Amino acid sequence: MEISVIGYDPVGAWHKPAATAQEALAWRNSGGVTWINADCLDDLDAVNALAEEYKIHPLTVEDVLDTTQRPKAEEFDNYLFITLKAVSPLPDLDFEHISLVITGDTVLSFQEKPGDYFDGVRKRILHNGGRIRRMAADYLAYALIDAVVDEYFAVLDRLGSGIEEFEDRAADEKDDTFIRDIQQIKRDLLRVRRVIWPLRESLSLLIRLESPRLSGELAPFLKDLYDHLIQAAETVETYRELVAGVMEVNLSAVSNRLNKVMKVLTIISTIFIPLTFIVGVYGMNFRYMPELEEPWAYPVIWGLMGVIALGMVVYFKRRHWM
């Protein structure tokens, strides 16, 4: 597990890496806000050490370690717990379980995988200062959630571009991979929806929550973040409707192609019905058939069949059936 500690106040900020939980705890900023970020959840001893120091309930520790836990927000006696999912816009969507604990002037963040969604927040603290250095720990938690939500829009932009490509491919009946590919993007949209909607409910709970760990100054920022999540949720629903529409267009194109094939086969079959009848009549093994002894019978029958076939083709064209 990689642990980093950032301490800051309106005057300045510092960043210290830590090899163990005990070392991270030793770097706590007593005069300002402390942010302890732990990457990877494979070091149970470090997680338990941080939980014991900040009196985090065992059920919360279970939620931190359970990467299948849906996003939610809970208030305990001495801390506020928020868990959410980060999504990376890779070729294949990558989901990461992230947990936040707000207690006093400290924010603990636990990330499932190495890497950093919070680099922008870290740079703002260490280099830019501004509002985040003047605000309390609850604003830091908001900034971390906001960084994750911003990634949602990057993911949705990529999915939207993919849907535009599918709109161009929908009318191509020879695209054998179309159904497989669009089913994949449909599954991706469903997975993103399962990430956004629970977090939206959690934000709604935090807005209504009267907690000493959430200052009144934070309310406008939480409402703005909630509006962003509503926008993201509506975008997901719009994309799902577009995907359904694209699939209907493709189904219509395939059906139209099948209808054309069936139309050609039907016309060919119809032309051959009278020809088959004539051939069948003269193929019967009767001894006495007037035309069999005539020298002109064979070419006449061929001519008759040709006239019938040509006449039917002309008739079908005049009726715009072919």
N, C-alpha and C positions, 0 to 999 in steps of 0.2 A: 504494500500500500504506500502510495506517495501522499505526503501531507504537506500542505503549505499554510502558512499563517500570515495574515495581513492585519496590521493594526493602523488605525488612522484617527485623526481628529481634524478640526478645521485648520490647524496649523500645518500639519505634515502627515506623512504616511511612510510605512516601511513594509518590506516583504521578506519573510524568512522561510526557507525550506526546513522540514523536520523529518528525521528518520523514524521517529517513534511518536506515539501519542503523548508520552510523558514529556518529550522534548517540545512538542507543539504546545502543550499546556504551560510550559515554562515561559513561552514567548507571549503569553496573553498581555493585551494592552490594558492596563489598569485605569488609564485616564481617558479612554475613548472607546471606539468600536473595535471588536476583534472578529475576524472572519477566518475560521478554520475550515479548509477544504480538503477532503480526503478522496483520492482517486482509487477506484477498485474496492470491492467489498470482500476480498478474499482473506484479509487479515482480521479475523474475528476478535483477537485480543485487543487490537487497536480500537475497533468499534466499541467493544465493551468497556475499555478504559475511558473513552470519551463519554460514553453513556453513564458510567458510574460517577464521573466527576461532575456532570451537569444534571444528575438525578433524572435521567431519561427512563421512562417506564419500559419494562421488558417487551410489552406489546408494540411499542414504537420501534424498538430495536428489531423486532421481527419484521415490521413493515419496511424498515430501512434495508434489510437483507433480502426481502422477498421481491425479486425483480419482476414478478408477475402482478404485483399489487397495483390496482387501478388508482389514478390520481384522486387525492382527497385532502381535506384539511381538518385538523382536530386541535382542540385546545385542552391542555392539561393544567394542573395547578401552577406549575412554574415555567411552562414553555408552550410554544405554539408549533405544531408539526404540520408540514406541508410536503406531500409527495406528488411528483408529476413525471411526465415522460418527455424526453427530448427526442427530436427526430432530425436525422442528418440527411440532406438531399444527395445521397450517393446514387450510383446507378441502380442499386437495390436499397430501398429505404432501411436505415439503421436506427433502431429505437434504443434509448438508454434510460434506465431508471435513475431518477435523481430525487433526493430527499433533503429537506431543509428543516432545521430546528432553530427557532428564535427564542433565546432565553437571555433576559437582561440586556446587556450591551454586546452580546455574542451571537453570531450566526454560525451554525455548523452546517456544512453542505457535504453530502455524500454522493459520489458519482460511481455508476456501475463500471464504467470503462475508462481507460486512460484517454487523455485528450481533453480538450477544453472548449466548452461552450461559453465560458465566462471570461475569455481573454479581454473582450472589450470593456467589461466592468472593471477588471483588474487594472487596465491601463488608465481608465478614468480616475480610479482611486489614487494610483501612484504618480500620475503625471499631470492630469488636468485639474484635479480638485473639483471645484464647482459644488453643485447641490449635494452630491452624494457624500462629500466630506462634511457638510454642515448638518446633515440629517442623522437620525438615529439608526439603530440596527434594523428596524422594520423596513426602512427605505432600502437598505442593502438587499434584504430578502426580495423586495419588490423588483429591484434592478436585476436580480438573478432570474426571477421568473420572467421578466420582460425580455431578457436575452434569449430565453428558451422559446418564448412565443414568437419572437422575430424570426427564428429559424423555421417555424411553422409556415410562414409566408414564403420563405425561400423554397420550401418543399412544395407548397401549393403552386408556385410559379412553374416549377419543373413539371408537375403533374398537368398543369394547364397547357404547357407547350406540347406535352405528349398527346393530350386529347386533340389538339389542333392537327397534329399529324394523323391521328386516327380518322378525323373528318375527311382528310384527303384520301385516305386508304379505303374508306368505307365502301365506295362505289366500285372498287376493283375486285371483281368476282374471282380473279385468279390468285389473290393474296391468301396463301394457305396458312400463314402464321397470324392472320388478323385476329381471329377469335381467341387464340392463346394469349396474344399480347394484350388485348383489351380486357380480358378476364384478369390479367395480372394487375393492370392499372385500377380495375374495379376493386380488387382485393386491397390494394394500397390505399385507396380512398376510404375504404371501410376501416382499415387499421388506424388511419389518421383521425377519422371521426371518433373512434373509441378513445383516442388520446385527448381530443379537444373538448368533447362534451363533458366528461367528468371534471376537467380542470375549470371549465366554465361554471359548473355548479360549485366548485370549491371557492372560486373567486366571489361568487354571489354570497356564499356563507361568510367569507371574510369581510365583505362590505357591510353586512348586517351585524357582524359580531362586535360586541362591546367588550374589548379586551384591553387590559393595561399594557399589553405588548404591542398594540397597534395605536399609534398616535392619531389624533384628529387630522394632522397635516397630511397623512398618507391617504385619506379617503378619496380625494380627487384623482390620485394616481391609480388607485385600485379600480375606480370606475372607468378610467381611460383604458386600463388593461382589460377590463371586462368587455368594453366595447370592441377592442381588438379581437378578443376571442369570439364575440358574436359575429364579427365580420369574417373571421376564419371559418367558423361553423357554417355560415351562410354560403361561403365560397365552396366548401366541401359539398353541400347539398346541391348547389348549382352544377358542380362538376359531375356529380352522380347522375343528375338529370341529363346532362349533355352526353355522358357515356351511354345511358339508356337510349337516347335518341340516335346516337351513332350506331349502336347495335341494331336498332330498328332499320336504319338506312341500309346497313350491310345485309340484313335479312331480306329486305325488299329487293336489293340488287341481285342477291342469289336467287330469290324466287322469280324475279323477272328473267334472269338467264335461264332458269329451268323452264319457265313458260315458253320462251323462244324455242328451246330445244324440243319441247313437247309439241309446239305448233308445227315445226318442220316435220317431225315424225308423223304427226297426224295428217298433214297434207300429203306426204309420200304414201301413207297407208290408204288414204282416200282415193288417190289416183290409181292405185293398184287394185282396188276392189273390183271395178268393172273389167279390168284386164284379167284379173284372176278368174272372174266368172267366165269370160270367153274361152280362156285357156282350159278351164275345167270342163266346159261343154264339149270342146273338141278333143279333150283328152279321154273321153269316155270310150270304152271298147265296144261300141255298137258296130255291127257289120254294115248296116245300111244307113249311111249319112250322105245326103245329096251332094254336099260340097267336097267330099273326100275324093271323088273321082274327077273333079274338075281341075285342070292344070293351073287355073288362075286363083284357085282357092287359097293357097298358101300366101302369096303376096297380098291378096285382098285382106286376109285376116290381119296381117302385119300392118297394112295401111289403116285398117279400121281401128286397131288398137292405138296406132300413132295419133290418129285424128282425135280419138277419145281423150288420150292423155294431154295432147296439146290444147284441146277445147277446155278441159278442166283447169289447166294452168291459166289460160286466158280468163276464164270465169272467176277464178280465185283472185287474180290480180285486179279485175274490175271491181270486185267486192272489197278490195284492200285487205284481203286475208293473208297475203304474202307479198 
